[in-house]
Amino acid sequence: MQPPIPRIPDETLRKLIAVFYARVRKDPLIGPVFNASISDWNAHQDTLFHFWASLLYGNTGYNGRPVPAHFKHREHMTPEAFTRWLTLWRQTTTELLTPEAAALLQNRAECIGNSFQRAMSFQSGV
C-alpha cells in the first residue's frame, strides 16, 4: 500500500505556483518563451492551480489538454529548457513545501516533463 498523499493547502499550492512562475518569467533561457506565450498570468496561474490540484487530489475543475496546448511551442521545448524548468521547480518546491510534499511534486513534474518530451517528439515525427 502506498503512503497517503500529503495534503497541500490550496493557499500553499497557489503560492508555490506564483513563486515558481515569477522565477520562470525572470529566467534567461525559458522566461522569454513563457512571457511571449502568456498574456494573462493570473488566469494561467489559476489554470495551473487546478491542473496540479487535479493531479494530486482528483477532479478540481481542470479539464484542459496540456500536450495539445503546448504543441505550438515545441521548437522551444528542448531538453535544456525542460531541465531548467525542472531545476526551478525543484528549488521552489524544496523551499516552500515539506520534504514529502516537495518530493511528490518533483516526481510528478519529472513524469510530466518526460511525457511532454515524448509527445513532442512523437507528434513531430522525430
TILUM-968028 format. One record per residue: residue number from 1; residue in three letters; x, y, z of N, C-alpha, C in turn. Coordinates in nm, 2 decimals, decimal comma, always signed. Layout:
SITE pos code    n.u    n.v    n.w   ca.u   ca.v   ca.w    c.u    c.v    c.w
SITE NUM  ALA      X      Y      Z      X      Y      Z      X      Y      Z
...
! end
This chain:
SITE pos code    n.u    n.v    n.w   ca.u   ca.v   ca.w    c.u    c.v    c.w
SITE   1  MET  +0,08  -0,12  +0,00  +0,00  +0,00  +0,00  +0,09  +0,13  +0,00
SITE   2  GLN  +0,05  +0,22  -0,08  +0,13  +0,34  -0,09  +0,09  +0,44  +0,02
SITE   3  PRO  +0,19  +0,52  +0,07  +0,16  +0,61  +0,17  +0,06  +0,72  +0,13
SITE   4  PRO  -0,01  +0,78  +0,22  -0,11  +0,88  +0,17  -0,04  +1,00  +0,11
SITE   5  ILE  -0,11  +1,06  +0,02  -0,06  +1,18  -0,04  -0,06  +1,29  +0,06
SITE   6  PRO  +0,05  +1,37  +0,08  +0,04  +1,48  +0,18  -0,05  +1,59  +0,12
SITE   7  ARG  -0,14  +1,63  +0,21  -0,23  +1,74  +0,17  -0,16  +1,87  +0,17
SITE   8  ILE  -0,16  +1,94  +0,06  -0,10  +2,07  +0,04  -0,22  +2,17  +0,04
SITE   9  PRO  -0,22  +2,26  +0,14  -0,33  +2,36  +0,14  -0,34  +2,44  +0,01
SITE  10  ASP  -0,46  +2,47  -0,03  -0,48  +2,54  -0,15  -0,39  +2,67  -0,16
SITE  11  GLU  -0,39  +2,75  -0,04  -0,31  +2,87  -0,05  -0,16  +2,84  -0,06
SITE  12  THR  -0,12  +2,73  -0,01  +0,03  +2,69  -0,03  +0,05  +2,66  -0,18
SITE  13  LEU  -0,04  +2,58  -0,23  -0,02  +2,54  -0,37  -0,03  +2,66  -0,46
SITE  14  ARG  -0,12  +2,76  -0,44  -0,12  +2,88  -0,52  +0,01  +2,96  -0,50
SITE  15  LYS  +0,06  +2,97  -0,38  +0,18  +3,04  -0,35  +0,30  +2,98  -0,43
SITE  16  LEU  +0,30  +2,85  -0,42  +0,41  +2,77  -0,50  +0,40  +2,81  -0,64
SITE  17  ILE  +0,29  +2,80  -0,70  +0,27  +2,83  -0,85  +0,32  +2,98  -0,88
SITE  18  ALA  +0,27  +3,07  -0,79  +0,31  +3,21  -0,81  +0,46  +3,23  -0,80
SITE  19  VAL  +0,52  +3,18  -0,70  +0,67  +3,19  -0,68  +0,74  +3,13  -0,79
SITE  20  PHE  +0,70  +3,01  -0,83  +0,77  +2,93  -0,94  +0,76  +3,01  -1,07
SITE  21  TYR  +0,65  +3,06  -1,11  +0,63  +3,12  -1,23  +0,69  +3,26  -1,23
SITE  22  ALA  +0,71  +3,33  -1,12  +0,78  +3,45  -1,11  +0,93  +3,42  -1,14
SITE  23  ARG  +0,98  +3,31  -1,10  +1,12  +3,27  -1,13  +1,13  +3,23  -1,28
SITE  24  VAL  +1,03  +3,16  -1,33  +1,03  +3,12  -1,47  +1,04  +3,25  -1,56
SITE  25  ARG  +0,95  +3,34  -1,53  +0,95  +3,46  -1,61  +1,08  +3,54  -1,61
SITE  26  LYS  +1,16  +3,53  -1,51  +1,29  +3,60  -1,50  +1,40  +3,52  -1,56
SITE  27  ASP  +1,38  +3,40  -1,58  +1,49  +3,31  -1,63  +1,53  +3,34  -1,77
SITE  28  PRO  +1,66  +3,36  -1,79  +1,71  +3,40  -1,93  +1,68  +3,29  -2,04
SITE  29  LEU  +1,67  +3,17  -2,00  +1,65  +3,06  -2,10  +1,50  +3,04  -2,14
SITE  30  ILE  +1,42  +3,02  -2,03  +1,28  +2,99  -2,06  +1,19  +3,11  -2,04
SITE  31  GLY  +1,23  +3,21  -1,97  +1,14  +3,32  -1,95  +1,09  +3,39  -2,07
SITE  32  PRO  +1,17  +3,41  -2,17  +1,12  +3,48  -2,30  +1,01  +3,40  -2,36
SITE  33  VAL  +1,02  +3,26  -2,36  +0,92  +3,18  -2,43  +0,79  +3,19  -2,35
SITE  34  PHE  +0,79  +3,18  -2,22  +0,67  +3,19  -2,14  +0,61  +3,33  -2,15
SITE  35  ASN  +0,70  +3,43  -2,14  +0,65  +3,57  -2,14  +0,58  +3,61  -2,28
SITE  36  ALA  +0,63  +3,55  -2,39  +0,58  +3,57  -2,52  +0,45  +3,50  -2,54
SITE  37  SER  +0,43  +3,39  -2,47  +0,32  +3,30  -2,49  +0,20  +3,33  -2,40
SITE  38  ILE  +0,22  +3,39  -2,28  +0,11  +3,40  -2,18  +0,09  +3,55  -2,16
SITE  39  SER  -0,04  +3,59  -2,19  -0,07  +3,73  -2,18  -0,14  +3,76  -2,04
SITE  40  ASP  -0,21  +3,66  -1,99  -0,29  +3,68  -1,87  -0,23  +3,58  -1,76
SITE  41  TRP  -0,13  +3,63  -1,69  -0,07  +3,54  -1,59  -0,16  +3,50  -1,48
SITE  42  ASN  -0,25  +3,58  -1,44  -0,34  +3,54  -1,33  -0,43  +3,43  -1,37
SITE  43  ALA  -0,48  +3,43  -1,49  -0,57  +3,32  -1,54  -0,48  +3,20  -1,56
SITE  44  HIS  -0,36  +3,21  -1,61  -0,28  +3,10  -1,64  -0,24  +3,03  -1,50
SITE  45  GLN  -0,21  +3,11  -1,40  -0,18  +3,05  -1,27  -0,30  +2,98  -1,21
SITE  46  ASP  -0,42  +3,04  -1,23  -0,54  +2,97  -1,18  -0,56  +2,84  -1,25
SITE  47  THR  -0,53  +2,83  -1,38  -0,54  +2,71  -1,46  -0,44  +2,61  -1,40
SITE  48  LEU  -0,32  +2,65  -1,38  -0,21  +2,57  -1,32  -0,25  +2,52  -1,18
SITE  49  PHE  -0,31  +2,60  -1,10  -0,35  +2,55  -0,97  -0,45  +2,44  -0,99
SITE  50  HIS  -0,55  +2,45  -1,07  -0,64  +2,34  -1,10  -0,58  +2,22  -1,16
SITE  51  PHE  -0,48  +2,24  -1,24  -0,41  +2,13  -1,30  -0,34  +2,05  -1,19
SITE  52  TRP  -0,26  +2,12  -1,11  -0,18  +2,05  -1,00  -0,28  +1,99  -0,90
SITE  53  ALA  -0,38  +2,06  -0,87  -0,48  +2,00  -0,77  -0,54  +1,88  -0,82
SITE  54  SER  -0,57  +1,88  -0,95  -0,63  +1,76  -1,01  -0,53  +1,64  -1,01
SITE  55  LEU  -0,41  +1,67  -1,04  -0,31  +1,56  -1,03  -0,29  +1,50  -0,89
SITE  56  LEU  -0,31  +1,59  -0,79  -0,29  +1,55  -0,65  -0,41  +1,48  -0,59
SITE  57  TYR  -0,53  +1,54  -0,62  -0,65  +1,51  -0,54  -0,77  +1,47  -0,63
SITE  58  GLY  -0,75  +1,47  -0,76  -0,87  +1,43  -0,84  -0,93  +1,55  -0,90
SITE  59  ASN  -1,06  +1,54  -0,94  -1,13  +1,64  -1,01  -1,14  +1,77  -0,93
SITE  60  THR  -1,09  +1,88  -0,98  -1,09  +2,01  -0,92  -1,14  +2,12  -1,02
SITE  61  GLY  -1,20  +2,07  -1,13  -1,25  +2,17  -1,23  -1,15  +2,19  -1,34
SITE  62  TYR  -1,04  +2,11  -1,34  -0,94  +2,12  -1,45  -0,99  +2,03  -1,56
SITE  63  ASN  -1,00  +2,08  -1,68  -1,04  +2,00  -1,80  -0,96  +2,03  -1,92
SITE  64  GLY  -0,84  +2,07  -1,90  -0,75  +2,11  -2,01  -0,68  +1,99  -2,08
SITE  65  ARG  -0,62  +2,02  -2,19  -0,54  +1,92  -2,26  -0,40  +1,98  -2,27
SITE  66  PRO  -0,31  +1,95  -2,18  -0,18  +2,02  -2,18  -0,09  +2,00  -2,30
SITE  67  VAL  -0,09  +1,87  -2,35  +0,00  +1,85  -2,46  -0,04  +1,93  -2,59
SITE  68  PRO  -0,16  +1,92  -2,63  -0,20  +2,00  -2,75  -0,18  +2,15  -2,72
SITE  69  ALA  -0,21  +2,19  -2,60  -0,19  +2,34  -2,57  -0,04  +2,38  -2,59
SITE  70  HIS  +0,05  +2,29  -2,56  +0,19  +2,33  -2,56  +0,26  +2,29  -2,70
SITE  71  PHE  +0,19  +2,22  -2,78  +0,25  +2,17  -2,91  +0,30  +2,28  -2,99
SITE  72  LYS  +0,23  +2,39  -3,00  +0,27  +2,51  -3,08  +0,40  +2,57  -3,04
SITE  73  HIS  +0,45  +2,53  -2,91  +0,57  +2,58  -2,86  +0,69  +2,47  -2,87
SITE  74  ARG  +0,66  +2,37  -2,94  +0,75  +2,25  -2,94  +0,90  +2,29  -2,98
SITE  75  GLU  +0,92  +2,38  -3,06  +1,05  +2,42  -3,10  +1,13  +2,47  -2,99
SITE  76  HIS  +1,07  +2,53  -2,88  +1,13  +2,58  -2,77  +1,14  +2,48  -2,65
SITE  77  MET  +1,08  +2,36  -2,67  +1,07  +2,26  -2,56  +1,19  +2,17  -2,58
SITE  78  THR  +1,31  +2,22  -2,56  +1,43  +2,14  -2,58  +1,46  +2,07  -2,44
SITE  79  PRO  +1,55  +1,97  -2,45  +1,60  +1,91  -2,32  +1,65  +2,01  -2,23
SITE  80  GLU  +1,72  +2,11  -2,28  +1,78  +2,22  -2,19  +1,67  +2,30  -2,12
SITE  81  ALA  +1,56  +2,33  -2,20  +1,45  +2,40  -2,14  +1,38  +2,32  -2,03
SITE  82  PHE  +1,36  +2,19  -2,06  +1,29  +2,11  -1,96  +1,38  +2,09  -1,84
SITE  83  THR  +1,51  +2,08  -1,85  +1,60  +2,07  -1,74  +1,59  +2,20  -1,66
SITE  84  ARG  +1,59  +2,31  -1,72  +1,58  +2,44  -1,65  +1,45  +2,45  -1,57
SITE  85  TRP  +1,34  +2,41  -1,64  +1,21  +2,42  -1,58  +1,21  +2,33  -1,46
SITE  86  LEU  +1,26  +2,21  -1,47  +1,26  +2,11  -1,35  +1,35  +2,16  -1,24
SITE  87  THR  +1,46  +2,23  -1,28  +1,55  +2,28  -1,18  +1,48  +2,39  -1,09
SITE  88  LEU  +1,42  +2,48  -1,16  +1,34  +2,58  -1,09  +1,23  +2,52  -1,01
SITE  89  TRP  +1,16  +2,42  -1,06  +1,05  +2,36  -0,99  +1,11  +2,29  -0,86
SITE  90  ARG  +1,22  +2,22  -0,87  +1,28  +2,15  -0,76  +1,32  +2,25  -0,65
SITE  91  GLN  +1,38  +2,36  -0,69  +1,42  +2,47  -0,60  +1,30  +2,52  -0,52
SITE  92  THR  +1,20  +2,56  -0,60  +1,08  +2,62  -0,54  +1,01  +2,53  -0,45
SITE  93  THR  +0,99  +2,40  -0,49  +0,91  +2,31  -0,41  +0,99  +2,28  -0,28
SITE  94  THR  +1,13  +2,26  -0,29  +1,21  +2,24  -0,18  +1,20  +2,35  -0,07
SITE  95  GLU  +1,20  +2,47  -0,12  +1,19  +2,59  -0,03  +1,06  +2,61  +0,03
SITE  96  LEU  +0,95  +2,57  -0,04  +0,81  +2,61  +0,01  +0,73  +2,50  +0,07
SITE  97  LEU  +0,77  +2,37  +0,05  +0,69  +2,26  +0,09  +0,77  +2,17  +0,19
SITE  98  THR  +0,69  +2,08  +0,26  +0,75  +1,98  +0,34  +0,83  +1,89  +0,25
SITE  99  PRO  +0,93  +1,82  +0,30  +1,01  +1,73  +0,22  +0,92  +1,63  +0,15
SITE 100  GLU  +0,82  +1,57  +0,21  +0,73  +1,47  +0,15  +0,66  +1,53  +0,03
SITE 101  ALA  +0,60  +1,65  +0,06  +0,52  +1,71  -0,05  +0,61  +1,76  -0,16
SITE 102  ALA  +0,73  +1,81  -0,13  +0,82  +1,85  -0,24  +0,86  +1,73  -0,32
SITE 103  ALA  +0,89  +1,62  -0,26  +0,93  +1,50  -0,33  +0,82  +1,45  -0,43
SITE 104  LEU  +0,70  +1,46  -0,38  +0,58  +1,42  -0,46  +0,57  +1,51  -0,58
SITE 105  LEU  +0,57  +1,64  -0,56  +0,55  +1,73  -0,67  +0,67  +1,72  -0,77
SITE 106  GLN  +0,79  +1,70  -0,72  +0,91  +1,69  -0,80  +0,89  +1,57  -0,89
SITE 107  ASN  +0,85  +1,46  -0,83  +0,83  +1,33  -0,91  +0,73  +1,35  -1,02
SITE 108  ARG  +0,61  +1,41  -0,98  +0,51  +1,44  -1,08  +0,56  +1,53  -1,19
SITE 109  ALA  +0,64  +1,63  -1,16  +0,69  +1,72  -1,26  +0,78  +1,65  -1,35
SITE 110  GLU  +0,87  +1,56  -1,30  +0,96  +1,48  -1,39  +0,88  +1,39  -1,48
SITE 111  CYS  +0,77  +1,33  -1,43  +0,69  +1,25  -1,52  +0,62  +1,33  -1,63
SITE 112  ILE  +0,57  +1,45  -1,59  +0,51  +1,54  -1,69  +0,61  +1,58  -1,79
SITE 113  GLY  +0,73  +1,62  -1,75  +0,84  +1,66  -1,84  +0,87  +1,55  -1,94
SITE 114  ASN  +0,88  +1,43  -1,89  +0,91  +1,31  -1,97  +0,80  +1,29  -2,07
SITE 115  SER  +0,68  +1,29  -2,03  +0,56  +1,27  -2,11  +0,56  +1,38  -2,22
SITE 116  PHE  +0,58  +1,50  -2,19  +0,58  +1,61  -2,28  +0,69  +1,59  -2,39
SITE 117  GLN  +0,81  +1,56  -2,35  +0,92  +1,54  -2,44  +0,88  +1,42  -2,54
SITE 118  ARG  +0,83  +1,31  -2,49  +0,79  +1,20  -2,57  +0,68  +1,25  -2,67
SITE 119  ALA  +0,58  +1,32  -2,62  +0,47  +1,36  -2,70  +0,52  +1,45  -2,81
SITE 120  MET  +0,61  +1,55  -2,78  +0,65  +1,64  -2,88  +0,74  +1,57  -2,98
SITE 121  SER  +0,82  +1,48  -2,94  +0,90  +1,40  -3,04  +0,81  +1,32  -3,13
SITE 122  PHE  +0,72  +1,25  -3,07  +0,63  +1,16  -3,15  +0,54  +1,24  -3,25
SITE 123  GLN  +0,48  +1,35  -3,20  +0,40  +1,43  -3,29  +0,47  +1,51  -3,39
SITE 124  SER  +0,60  +1,53  -3,37  +0,69  +1,60  -3,47  +0,74  +1,50  -3,57
SITE 125  GLY  +0,73  +1,37  -3,54  +0,78  +1,27  -3,63  +0,93  +1,24  -3,61
SITE 126  VAL  +0,98  +1,28  -3,49  +1,12  +1,26  -3,46  +1,14  +1,11  -3,43
! end
